[in-house]
Amino acid sequence: MMIFRRVLARLRLRELQLIVTALLFFACGYILVAATTGSRAVVLDRVGIADLLWPSIVPSLLFIGISLMLSWRMPNADQFVLPLVALLVGLGLLMMARLAPALGSDYADVDSRQSLWVMIGIIALGSVLFVPWDQLLRRYLRTSLMDWLAHYRYVWLVTGIMLILSTFALGVDPNGSGVKAWFNLGFFHFQPSELLKIILVIFLASYLDEHRELVTRSYHLGPVRLPPLPYLVPLTGMWGLAMGLIIFQRDLGAALLLFSVFLAMLYVATGRGSYVIAGLSAFAIGSFALYTVVAVVRTRVMIWLDPWIVAQSSGYQIVQSIYAFASGGLFGSGLGRGVPTVIPAVHTDFIFSAIGEELGLAGSIGVLIAYLLLIGRGYHIALRIPGRFRGFEQLMAVGLTTILAMQTFIIIAGNVRLIPLTGITLPFISYGGSSILMNFVIIGLLLRISAGERRN
């Protein structure tokens, strides 16, 4: 009885309740989708309930297993992050199951492939959390995981840049978008820019933590007040090299994302709004330069300003997205009752439009609230780090959370025509193996930081 009470005291009941609630909700959604679309031989006397729900069963069990392991190994980790991720992942799997029958032969098993990537992502999450990295690194390198990441920042950055460079020679374009930003590894395609965003956060967090006091200083040249250029030039130079490669590769969504992360981390490290103003000014100048020089940027801006003049060609996607939101109304047409697949690439770039059509404004706002809560918990983790540990880990938590925040904003704003559309995925919901995998790594790092592993 005493052992049972000790186990119960450590059990993260709030987290488990939220996970189970989210997963039961989406299990009902699977049955509803199957009933309305006729997918998966929906007549229940012809197919078992396990066959009907299988794309969500294994990820569900893995989420519950991660929660139980956290109760045992990291009871102090944040209890709201994992349920929010389970909610978003469940919605993503549900939408893939709904869209798969209408996507055609090339994507007929998109729900199964998404389930596989979610399972791989959860395994990666478990590896980040439960492999005894600190013990292993202390044994062989006499350092902890966080110190190891911070100390070898230039190694990680050079590795990331080399991966991006390699795509110019070895990259493939599986989507026919004209951008060779993926590696064909045989059984799946990997996009190195997804890994680079985490690498750049580690680099920026380490550099800004080491030179925080020097970067915040300013120098006077007569009446002119100058920032500490000797310390800002290496930082902006290495970041600019990575950004330049991504822009040259025409991965504009990743470039905008990394620029936003850079500004957020620089502001948190220095507390100087003048850096943000200077960065936004540089962004405006650079955007205008790209608009005049790069044809693809000019085309996307023109489509954003008036998609109707090219509604039957390059503006077709965004016009159909507008129609989808309009037809969804307040409560949507219902799961399986809309026609979101008339939007090309609806399962990747326009998944939020499909949600808007079938779940309506109410469902769309619910998804936004889930993202806001997840982002809020990420920043809360950064704020809760005790004073003497603030530095690299806090900056990394801010950077990782900003990745999720800006990635969500960029794709949703593009879908609703608030900004020009850029090719990027909606975290945990859009179809995409590399994005799913790297986002789970981000969650693993955030949970590890929230658990206070660095203080042991």
Secondary structure, DSSP 4 states (H G I P E B T S, - for coil): -HHHHHHHHHS-HHHHHHHHHHHHHHHHHHHHHHHHH-TT---TTTS-HHHHHHHHHHHHHHHHHHHHHHHHH-TTS-SSHHHHHHHHHHHHHHHHHHHGGGS-GGGTTHHHHHHHHHHHHHHHHHHHHHS-HHHHHHHHTS--HHHHHHHTHHHHHHHHHHHHHHHHHH-B-TTSSS---BEE-SSSEE-HHHHHHHHHHHHHHHHHHHTHHHHH--EEETTEEE--HHHHHHHHHHHHHHHHHHHHTT-HHHHHHHHHHHHHHHHHHH--HHHHHHHHHHHHHHHHHHHHH-HHHHHHHHHHH-GGGGTTTTTHHHHHHHHHHHHHTTT-S-TTTS-GGGSTTTTTTTHHHHHHHHHHHHHHHHHHHHHHHHHHHHHHHHHHS-GGG-SHHHHHHHHHHHHHHHHHHHHHHHHTTSS-----PPTTTSS-HHHHHHHHHHHHHHHHHHTTGGG-
